Amino acid sequence: MSREDLGTQARYQKLWNKAVALVIDPYQINGKSFGFEIYRANFKTRNWFSVPFDIKGHLDVRMLPEILEFMNPIIDGKPAYLEYDE
């Protein structure tokens, strides 16, 4: 992730100590990958570290249209939302 990403994450983690960065790559979705990773930043070392996670239960297929509505702009290279400071 970029230096700008690190700066953005620094603001979020200062505002809320449980803030994480969700990095979505829909092209990685397959039977073994969810297509996203969760990260936090270490500002002393200026490095990112992966946050382990587990999804319990099954996906309700009725949620797929909403998930696709959220992900399609990302796939097209558009922001899914505007930053609070834009």
N, C-alpha and C positions, 0 to 999 in steps of 0.2 A: 504494500500500500504506500501511498505517496506521503511526502512531508506534510502536505495540506491535510490529508486524512488523519495524520497523527495530531495535528493541531486541533482539528475538529473533535477528535476523540478526547483530547486533553480537556477541552471545554466541557464536554458531556460528563466525563469522569469527575471533574471538579464540582459540577452541579449535582451529580448523583453518583455515589461511590459504587453502585452496582451497574452502571452503564456498560453496555457492550456494543461492539460493532458487528452487524450482521452483513456478511458478504455473500451475495447471491450470484450463482453462475448456473442459469437454467440449462445450459448445454451439458452440465455434469450430472443431471438427474438420470439415474438408471436404477436398476434393482439393488444397488449397493450404496449409492450416494444420494443424499437428499437434494444436492445442488446448492448447498449453502454451508458456510462455516461461521462460527461465532468466535470473536477475538476480543481481547483487552490489550491495552498498551501499557508498557513499562516506560515511564518517561525518563527515568534515570539512565537507562541503557538505550532508549529510543528504539525499542524493539516491540514487536507484536507477539503475543502468545495465544495459542488456540485454547479455547474454553471447551472442555469435554461436555458433551450433552447426550441425552438419550431421549427418544420419543417413545412414550409408552402408549399402547393401544393401537387402534387402527384408524386410518383416515376415513372419514365419512365422505363418500363419493359425492354427496350433495354439496360439499364445500368446493369442489373442483371449479365451478364457474367463477366463484369469487377469488380463488387462488389464481386462476388464469387472468382475470381482470387486473389483479395486482401485478402479476409478473410480465404480462405482455408489453407494457411500456418499458420495462427494464430490458427485455429482450431486444426491443427496438432502439435501445440506447437513450431513452428518455428518462427523466427523473420520475420516480413513483410519487413523489411529493416535493414540495419546495422546502428548503431549509428554513428554520424559524427566523434566521437573521438575513434572509434575502429581501 
